[in-house]
Amino acid sequence: MREWLLALAIGALVLFASWAVLLVLARRLPPGLLKDLAALPPDGVSTARRPPARRAFR
């Protein structure tokens, strides 16, 4: 059981570290395709956190 918890904690740490790297890259890269790709996960999280009434559906 302890091994599963350790593996889960390591996986969560790697996931959050990769999100942090994407967030930093999204702010520091020059405009272009790579910046758009790096900004996709943080933008998706901020969209999901908005209340449904404020989301713009087209």
C-alpha positions as a printed Julia matrix, in Angstrom:
58×3 Matrix{Float64}:
   0.0    0.0     0.0
   2.85   2.36    0.8
   4.36   1.87   -2.65
   1.07   2.88   -4.32
   0.87   6.06   -2.27
   4.47   6.91   -3.08
   3.89   6.31   -6.79
   0.73   8.43   -6.69
   2.54  11.27   -4.91
   5.41  11.19   -7.41
   2.96  11.18  -10.32
   1.08  14.16   -8.9
   4.34  16.02   -8.33
   5.47  15.41  -11.92
   2.07  16.52  -13.24
   2.08  19.78  -11.28
   5.71  20.46  -12.19
   4.91  20.05  -15.89
   1.96  22.47  -15.52
   4.27  24.98  -13.84
   6.75  24.7   -16.72
   3.94  25.27  -19.24
   2.73  28.29  -17.29
   6.22  29.83  -17.27
   6.72  29.08  -20.97
   3.34  30.6   -21.83
   4.45  33.87  -20.26
   8.04  33.97  -21.53
   7.92  32.7   -25.11
   7.64  35.17  -27.98
   4.32  35.23  -29.86
   3.85  32.23  -32.12
   2.74  28.63  -32.29
   4.84  27.39  -29.35
   3.46  30.1   -27.09
  -0.09  29.21  -28.13
   0.54  25.52  -27.41
   2.11  26.26  -24.02
  -0.79  28.56  -23.08
  -3.47  25.98  -23.9
  -3.59  24.1   -20.54
  -3.53  27.24  -18.33
  -6.18  28.89  -20.51
  -8.34  25.78  -20.32
  -8.13  25.72  -16.53
  -9.09  29.38  -16.25
 -12.03  28.8   -18.59
 -13.22  25.81  -16.57
 -13.04  27.82  -13.34
 -15.32  30.6   -14.64
 -18.98  30.47  -13.62
 -21.18  29.1   -16.43
 -23.02  32.42  -16.84
 -19.79  34.22  -17.77
 -18.57  31.72  -20.38
 -18.93  32.8   -23.97
 -20.41  30.02  -26.08
 -20.51  30.62  -29.81
